[in-house]
Amino acid sequence: MMISPADMLLFAAVVRAGSFTKAARGLGITKQSTSERLGKLEERLGVRLLERTTRHLRVTEAGATYYERCAAIASQIDEANAEVQRRQAEPVGVLRVSAPVLYGRRYLGPVVSEYLARHPKMKVELVLADRWVELIEEGFDLAIRVGIPENSLLTAKKLDEGHVYFVASPKFLKKHGAPGPRDLASLPCIGLRSSDTWEAQGVKSKVEPVLVVNDHDVACEAAIDGTGIARLPAIVCREAVRDGRLKVLFGPQPAMVRPIHAVYPGRRHIPTKVRLFVEALSKRVDPMLPLATEPSPQRAGRPLATRARRSSRSLK
């Protein structure tokens, strides 16, 4: 018959206390329940563990040997509980984090460094990949995701918003003029896919970029060189817009605003190592602010065909 570990721990508590009454009081159970459970334990073992009298409680020879084993188990359980509680107070171990490449490059370096400095018993494994990893299946503690989380089993904490803008260089605008939203389909563009649908001021256009590249930094450099119009996150093109190498098209409003979340398993008893890292992310110094844009070039928003007709009339 299966012996209950709880009854083994109860036996060890009775021997330590020296009486049923003291042990029962310490465990929050009744003296009668304590006595009955130990009686059943002896029956299952087929051995008398305790000699009981009205005034004294004595451990038998077999009981003394059994107590040593039960006390060792109780000690290991106490150590395990204490270790878990220490880990909740001070994070220990490895934190596995997944994040998009761009976000990781721009923001996570300083956050991770500060986290490790504050918590010297921690290690961080940071994996940068432009895909949504399966947290539990792939063994990640936390992921940074751009967009709206779909898995309701994960806890999601919003960290920020990513602003995306249409931009082009002064060189490109000098050659092609200031485009309107309907001109996107007919102008050279730089994109992440060979065919895509872009929306500007409510106008959707199917574009087939002259340059397809899966890296935003390369796309930004190509836009600065005048290769075409690019749709770029503010964190990539901010400096180029600030110093005039790129101009924001179609007014100051971003083309897209995408929420950025930290997601992690569970809603209760969140591991301290995860909670503290999310707090560090939320407090980072350099927020993802939208671009401080300048007014669009003159005649911005006017279709190229209209401008061409007016130009031809002025030459007559």
Buried (B, 14 or more C-beta within 10 A) or exposed (E): EEEEEEBBBBBBBBBBBEBBBBBBBEBEEEBEEBBEBBEBBBEEBEBEBBEEEEEEBEBBEBBEEBBEEBBEEBEEEEEEEEEEEEBBEBBBEEBBBBBBBBBBBBBBEEBBEBBBEEBEEBEBEBEBEBEBBEBEEEEBBBBBBBEEBEBEEBBBBEBBBBBBBBBBBBBBBEEBBBBBBBBBBBBBBBBBEEEBEBBBBEBEBEBEBBBBBEEBBEBBBBBBEBBBBBBBBBBBBBEBBEEEBBBBBBBEEBBBEBBBBBBBBEEEEBBBBBBBBBEBBEEBEEEBEBBEBEEBBEEBBBBBEEBEEEEEEEEE
